[in-house]
Amino acid sequence: MSDTASLGEFEFDCGESISDLTLAYETYGEFTGDNAVLVCHALTGSQHVAGRRRRSDTAGQAAAWWDDIVGPGKAVDTNEYFVVCANVPGSCYGSSGPPSEGPDGEPWGTRFPAVTVGDWTRAQRLLLDELGVPNLHAVVGGSVGGMNALDWAKRHPDHVDRVLAVATGARLDAQCLAIESIARRAITTDPDWQGGDYYGDGPDPVQGLALARQLGHVMYLSKSSMAKKFGRRSAGMDAARDAFELDPAAGFFPYREVESYLDYNGERFAERFDANAYLYLTRAMDSYDLAGGYESDSEALAAFDGEALVVSFTGDWHFTTKQGEELAEAFRATGTRSAHHVVESDHGHDAFLVEPEHVGPPLGDFLDSGVRGSAVSDTVERDEGDDFAPVHTSLFSS
């Protein structure tokens, strides 16, 4: 079921408030009192997590973005679980954000308050209260959605039994922060951005947003996957190459398949997403630090007494397996029943979206049986007869 909820006055972490926060959300399955699973979407995803055949008004990552994982008989089985997915504040798929209507009847634009991952978590808690869901069986998220899931363990440790953080980490590293900053500058230096006030009859900052997304695509793919997919091949003489202004010498050189891919996907993304929302959401991701307010990640997670599964991918350099292991170690330090499941993959960061055959089994088993699930592996050896206490020899030790 697709719907919106008006949650009343909401004060953001930045100290600013809006009079009525709206969240767009979808639910799947029936609530039985103890079977709720919150799915947190990634950066440019939407509340439309599943049901590809039901909807045609979203595209790209927003269109049933985990349909191979969520649904009847799938890893997150909607015959068994009541699944909730909400579009986060600051986005552009129906929740309050820069393109939504402000108190003066005009789009908020950059007058909308700055948002944080913590704001997302608090808004989701309010939505669940509205839906009559006091506690979660599990919270699941990938990429920045995984940060959102971790924030649940930190902020609402008594309200969730299991946390599944996929392709994520406790914080972004400096390299990813640098790339995100360049992406935002691509938007804000587009003349059509107009200080964020581009809504109305004028052109949108399409080129700036397309360039920002192109940087994102480079982050989400691995070197090996790009080599296999594109190599150095030319896209051909008939390929379109007019997405951006060209220098005079360009006609002498080939227009490569990788350029064509980036141009096409950047343009398509700019058709479906809002440039200001991209600025807001990337800043929320960049600013997140699990240890914020605490001395360490493990202290931030100390009150959580459920079970946790961290899933990482060997080809992912956006959130590396090393970052996944550090996150798992933070859970282990608190005595939490936890595991770090590493998937061998050369797809890069996007593996959590495009490899359901590798993501689904551990996810489904963890939801059903916790870290005891037969498809769940770990990077540490455990003492015989002890399901949860690891020996000190880690596969990631030097």
N, C-alpha and C positions, 0 to 999 in steps of 0.2 A: 504494500500500500504506500502510495506517495502522498505526502501532506506537508503542511507547514505548521509551526507552533510559534505563537507569540508568547515570549517569556518575560515580558515586563522590563522594567528598568534594569540595566546591566552596567556595572562599573568595570572597565577594563583595567588590566594591570598598570597601564600608563597613568591611571587616575582620572581619565575622562569617562563620561557616561553617555549612553543613549537612552531615550525614554522607553523604547520597546524593541528588544532584540528578537528578531525572527530567525528561526532555523528551518531550513528545508530538510526533510528526512524521508527515508523509506524504511518500511518494516517488512519482514518476510517470516512466515510461520506463525505459530500461535504461542502466546505466553502462558506458561503453566506455573509460574511462581519462582522457579529456580533454573530456568533454561535460557536466560538472556545472554546474547553475545553481541557486544558492540564492535563493529568493524570501523576502523579509522582510515580514511582515504589518504592517498599520497598528495603531493603538492598541488597538482592541477586536476585531481580526480573530483568526483561528485558523490552525492548520496546514492546515485544509481549504480549500486555495486553488482547487481545481477539482473537476470531476466531480459536478456538481449532481444528476445522476440517480442517483448511487451512494449518497448519504447523505441521511438525513432527521432526524438527531439534533442538528443545529445550525441556527441561524436568524439572520436579519439579516445583518450584515456577516460573520459567522462562517461562513455557509453558502456554500461554493464562491464566495468573494468576488471571484475574478478568473477565473471560468469562461469568460468571453468572450475572455480573453487567453492562458490556459494550457490546453493540450490538444492532441490530435492535429490537425495541420494549422493550428494557430493561431499567434499571434505567438511565443509560447514553445512551440515545437513539441515535444511529448513523444515524437514519432516520432524526433526528432533529438537532443533533450537529456534528460539525467537531472535531473529537477527535485526539489529538496528544500525543504520548508517546515516549520519547527518553531514550535510555540507557545512564546513567550518565557517565561523564568522571571519569576514574579510575576503571571502571567495565571491564567486559570481554565478552560482547556480541556484539562486533563490534565497540564500541566507543573507542577513544584513552584511553589507560590505560597501566598498567604494561606488559600485554602479547602482546600488539600491537607492530608493527614495529617501531623502533627508527630511527634516521637519519643515522645510520651506517648500516642499514639493519637487525640488530639483535633486538630481543625483548627488550623493555625498561627495564623490571625488576624494581628494586628499584631505578633506575636512573630517573624514571618518577617523575615529580613534585608531592609533596603532594597536595591532593585535599581537598576542603571544600564543605559544602552544598551551600555556597555562590557561589562557582565556578559552581556548577550545575545550579543554577538559572541564572547566567550570560550566560552560554552556551546555555541554553534553550531559553533565550531572543534572542540570535544571530540566533538560528535555526528558531524561529518564524519569525524573520526579513527575513530570506532566503525564508521562505514559503509565505511571503506576509501577515502575520497575525499581525496587529499592536496592537490589544487589545484582551484580553480573556474575554469571558463570565464568565468562572470559571476556577479555578485551584483546583484539587482534589488530595489528596495523603494520604496514610496510613503508619503508623510507621515512619521511617526516611523520607519516601515520604511525610508524613504530615508536617515534619519540612521543607522540600523543599517548600511545599505549603505556609506555614507561611512566609518563606523567600521572597516569591513573594509579599505578603502584605507589607513586610518591605522594600524591595528594589525597587519594581515597583508598588507602590500603585495606580498609575493612569492608569495602564495597565490591571487591573483585576477587575471585578465587584463583583465576589463572590469567597470566599475561603472556602473550605471544608477540615478540618483537622481531620483525622480519626485515632483513637488509637495512639495518639502522645502526645507530650508535648513541652514546651518551651526549655527543656534541659533534659538530662539524670540525674538520681539520682546516688548517690555514689555506691549503691549496683550494679546497672547495669554497671556502669563504672568499678567496680572491676571484674565482670564476663567477660566483654569484654577484659580486660587486660590479664586475664588468658587464654582466647581463643587465643589471639595473641601470647602469650608465647608458647602455644601448637604448633603453626606453626613454630615459629622461633627457637625452640629447637629441632625440627625434623632434624636429620642429613642431610636428603635429601633436606632441604630448601636451603642449601649452600649459605647463605647470600642473598637469593633472585635470585640467578643466576642458576636456575635449568632447564631452557629451553634447549631443545636439546634432546640428546639420553639418558641421565641419568634418573633415577626415579624421579617423582614428590614427594613433601612432603605430600603424601596421608594421612598418619596416623595423622600428625599434623593438617591438614585441617579437617579431619573427627572428631577429638576430639574437635576442635573449634566449629564445627557445632553441635556436641552433646550438648555442653554447651548452644548454641543458642536454641536448641529444648527444653531444660529444662526451659529456660526463656520464651518461647512462650506458654507453657502449664500451666494450673492452677493445684493446688493440687487436686481439686475435679475431674478435667478431667483426670488426670493421675491415680487417684484411680479407676475411672470407667473403664478406658481403659486397665489398666495393673494390678492393685492391687499388690499383692506379688506373683502372679502366676509364676510357672516355665514354661519356653519355651519348655520343653520336652527334652528327652535324645538325640533326633536326630537333634536338632537345632544346626546350625553352631555357633561356638564360637571361631573362629580362626582369627578374625579381628585384635586382639591385643595379644601381648605376655602375657601369663598367669603365675601366681605364682604356685608353686607346689601343694599347698593346694586347688586350685580352683576346681579340679575334684571332691572333696568331697561335694561341695555345688551346689545348683541349679543355672542354667543359667536362669535368670528371663526374663519374657516377656519384661519388660521395657529395660533391657540390649540389648535384641535382636533388639528391635525397634530402639534404639539409634545407635547400630552398623550398622544395615542395612541402615538407613537414612544417617548416616555419610559417609559411603562408597559410596552410590549413589551420594551424594552431591559432594564428592571429584572427581567424574568422570566428573562432568559438570561445576565446578567452578574453578577459579584460586586462588591459595593461596595468592599471592601478592595482588590481587584485594581485597580479604577479609580483609587483613591488612589495605589497603587504605580506604576502605569504612567504616569499623568500626571506624577508627580514625576520619573520617569526621563526623560520627554520634556523637561520643563522644565529639568532640570539639564544636558542635553547641550550641549556646546560643542565644536565640531570643533577649535578652537584650544587646548583645554585641555591644559596641559603644554608648549605651544609658544608662540612669539611671534606667530604668525599662522596663518590657515587654510592658506596655501600651504606654510608650513614643516611643518605637520602632514601634508600630502600629498606632501611632497618625495620620499619613498622609493618612491612608487607610480610604476611605469613602464609601466602598461597604457594602456587607453583609457577615457574617461569621457564619459557623456552625461547632461546635466541637462535635465529636461523640466519646464516650468512652464506655468501657465494664466493668461490675462489676467484672469479674473474671480475668482481666488483671492486673498483677503486674509489667509488663515491663513499661507500661505507665498507671498509675492508674486513676480512676475517679477523685480523688483529684487533680491530675495534670491537667486533663481535665477541672475541675472547675476553677482552677487558670488561665488557658489559657482563658476560657470564661470571667472571671472577667477582664482580661487585655483588651479584646475587649470592654466589657461593659463600662470600665472606659473612653474609648475614645468616647463614644456615638455611637459606631458602632451597626448597627442592627445585633444582634447576638443571638445565642441559643446554649445551651449545651444539646445534646440528649444522654441520658444514656440508654444503652441496657443491660437488665438483661441477663447474660450469664455466664456459667462456663467453657467455652472453653479456656479462657486465651487470650493472645495477638493475637493468630491466628484467633480469632473470626471474624475479619474484612475480612478475606479471605474465611472462611468456613461457614459463616452464611449470605448468600445473602438475605435470606428472612427477616432478621432484618436490614441489611445495605441498601438494595435497596430502600425501600419505602421512608425513610427520605432523602436519597441522591437524588432520582429522584424528589421528591416534592421540595426540596431546589433549585435544578437547575431550575425548572420550575417557582416556586413562591417565592423563598427566604424563610426567616424564617416564613412567613405566611403559608407555605405549611402545609396541613392538617396532614401529617404523621410526622411532625417535633414537638418534644416536647422540654421543657426547664426545667431547675432545679430551676428556680425562678418563682414566681407568678408575674403577671403583673397587673398594674392598669387597671380597666375596661375602655374600649374605647381607650386604648393606646397600640398599637401593640408592642412597642419596649422598653418603659421605665419600667424597673423592679421595683417592690417594694423591700424593703431592706431585706426581709425574704427569705433566700435561703435554699433549701433543704439540703445544705451542711453546714449550720451554726450549731454551737454547742448549 
